[in-house]
Amino acid sequence: MSKHELPALPFVFDALEPYMDAKTVEIHWGKHHKTYVDKLNLALEKYSDLFDKTIEDLLIDLNAVPVDIRNAVRNFGGGHANHSLFWKILSPKKTKCSGKIADALNKTFGNFEEFKKQFSDKSLALFGSGWVWLVVDLKTKNLEIISTLNQDSPLSLGKKPILVIDLWEHAYYLKYQNRRNEFIESWWNLVNWNKVEELFSL
């Protein structure tokens, strides 16, 4: 039994410059993500046996979580899981969408540019704070672009997330202020398609 921990970043703070600035990465990871981990652990202390479960298992079956801490697990556990994936799919090195994920995107959306357009449009249209995802529906095995509000996780909806953009203002406001469109366009330069391919193939 062990508490959840803030995962190490797979890059240094300034590695994503100029698309994502070092100060934003430092605060986003070291303050926002850490707070979600800390508050998740605090909520779970009342039911210490739940520390035996992964955060993914908790979110997949939220109805099994005691009702008095369910919202805390949904919010803070979701924040932890969402951010953990967000960091994994960012890379300082330019990567190319290829392999099985490229074939699947072409089959689902017609071509990569159409997928990129639909994903960007959904990101720009999201009202308030939340996330836009590329997921695999676990029942149909189809790829889908979905959005979730606040810290809700696709895992709770029967979806397997393989790509995500964080659209909370703390993800981009220091550099882009209210120019969410510029942040979205810049974010495409950071996507680690090797990791997306790995997640898709699992």
Secondary structure by P-SEA (a helix, b strand, c coil): cccccccccccccccccccccaaaaaaacccaaaaaaaaaaaaaccccccccccaaaaaaccccccccaaaaaaaaaaaaaaaaaaaaacccbbbbbccaaaaaaaaacccaaaaaaaaaaaaaaccccccccccccccccbbbbbbbccccccccccccccbbbbccccccccccccaaaaaaaaaaaccaaaaaaaaaac
